[in-house]
Amino acid sequence: PYEDQNGVIISYTISVSVQETGESDVYTTSDPTLELAGLMIYTTYGIEIAASTSVGQGPFTQEFNVTTLEEAPSAPPTNFQATAVTSTTASLSWGPPPVDSQNGDIIQYTINVTVQETGERFQLTSPTTSLEVTDLKPFRTYLCIIAASTSVGLGPFAAVVQVKTLEDVPTEPPVSISSSDVTSTSAVISWGPPPYEDQNGVIINYTISVSVQETGESDVYTTSDPTLELTGLKIYTT
């Protein structure tokens, strides 16, 4: 106020401190305005101002606060991990970006997923730092990248993390079953594996059930090859 100036105001001293760390800077200007540049993103600054005459500096004002605006994160989430739980479920976990790179309140994480074997893509979101992903396909490799968001936008993605779901039993039978080299007492049976998308793992063997239609008698064979020679069969029998 005029009655408290006690002379000609020749300069102003502005003390600017970072509330989170206590770091401070002091500026001097003869104008009643000051533009502060190079401030940290989404940071609260405490500001106090004192006026000076030719005799000296007066008291500082009561501190008032200014908080800079948010921006998108400038670093990705940390410690991104993916673990297969079952043949159709995987667990994802991560930490937020470093504090000095968050640039605001983290409101969501976005995970982009690509199925390595097929190129299929889909997107997941989570407000927390973990996520259980269900309804995956067995024995598939999923390539995952993750980014954090503030209200302003999406930050950079982290490096790719991959997870392969566990094996399961095939969901479809072998295909293209045929017989060849049939004699009165032998035959060669051959087949192809189930369709790739239905194998759900590494096919390690085939189980072949052979039954006599006229009597119902049956035998079971196991082989790792997609062909089997049956010998000692009954003559002219289905």
Buried (B, 14 or more C-beta within 10 A) or exposed (E): EEEEEEEEBEBBBBBBBBEEEEEEEEEEEEEEEEEEEEBBBBBEBBBBBBBBBEEEEBEBEEEEEEEBEBBBBBBBBBEBEBEBBEBBBBBBBBEBBEEEBBBBEBEBBBBBBBBEEEEEEEEBEBEEBEBEBEEBBBBBEBBBBBBBBBEBEBBBBBEEBEBBBBBBEBEEEBEEEEEEEEEEEEBBBBBEBBEEEBBBBEEEEBEBEBEEEEEEEEEEEEEEEBEBEBEEBEEEEE
